[in-house]
Amino acid sequence: MDLERTLRSLSSQDFLSLGLSQVAYVRPLEQDGDNYYAIYAADGTQMAVLASQDAALAAIRQHDMELLTLH
């Protein structure tokens, strides 16, 4: 089956889920007066909270995910 046919056969929900486990982004997070960095899946689901941005970026790389840059 070719890629185009495969993509056309995906349900709307399957298409929305495409890439969720491969893409992540990091946002600063203030919690109880302290600053942290949260890792989010492509759909906005929070996956982890870490003490530093470097740790968050390393965690994304360690799990073979792609970092998405937000503007």
Secondary structure, DSSP 8 states (H G I E B T S, - for coil): --HHHHHHTS-HHHHHHTTTTTEEEEEEEEETTEEEEEEEETTS-EEEEESSHHHHHHHHHHTT-EE----
